[in-house]
Amino acid sequence: MLDWLGNNGWAVWVGAAALLAIAELLSMDFVLLMLAFGALGGGATDALGAPVPVQVLVAVVVALGTLVFVRPSVVRRMHSGPELTMGHAALVGRKALVTEEVTSHAGLVRLAGEVWTARPYDDGMTIPVGVTVDVFEIKGATAVVYPSDADAP
């Protein structure tokens, strides 16, 4: 068995790389994957006929190099993306239709399939029924709205 390992050290390195890559699937932190690349580097060095100390040195250098130079970029790319807005914040910026005249004291709009109480962004403004408005913000259960450019009074 030891004789086979001595002649096929690359297989040990590749096996270690495979185990590290499989373990990475559980952590998704990209550390074990970078160590797997180091193990592949050690395996490639063995396949080229280098002695064991050189194989270990190459594995360590490749693993550290990928941890320092590759992993930060991969982690940043994997963890970035569009921000997920939920709840009332997701309604800001959407269009609504005035179903009851909107004044500083009363008003209703149909927003996202629901009827919401509404107030104009400008307290002195009155928005008639049928006008499309943009939602500026949500205050409690009231949509603060202003007319869309096409429907501005």
PEPELIN-V766459 format. One record per pair of residues at least 24 apart in sequence whose C-alpha atoms are under 8 Angstrom apart, sorted by the first residue. I is the first residue (numbers start at 0). J is the second residue. Records with the same first field share a line. If there is no record, write none. Layout:
I=J / J
This chain:
8=42 / 45 / 46
9=41 / 42 / 43 / 45 / 46
10=42
11=42
12=38 / 39 / 41 / 42
13=38 / 39 / 42
28=74
29=70 / 74
30=66 / 70
33=62 / 63 / 65 / 66 / 70
34=62 / 63 / 66
35=62
36=61 / 62 / 65
37=61 / 62 / 63
38=62
87=137
88=136 / 137
90=134 / 136 / 137
91=134 / 135 / 136 / 137
92=133 / 134 / 135 / 136
93=133 / 134
94=131 / 132 / 133 / 134 / 147
95=131 / 132 / 133 / 134
96=128 / 129 / 130 / 131 / 132
97=126 / 127 / 128 / 129 / 130 / 131 / 132
98=128 / 129
99=127 / 128
100=125 / 126 / 127 / 128
101=125 / 126 / 127 / 128
102=126
115=140 / 141 / 142
116=140 / 141 / 142
117=141 / 142 / 143 / 144
118=142 / 143 / 144
119=143 / 144 / 145
120=144 / 145
121=145
126=152
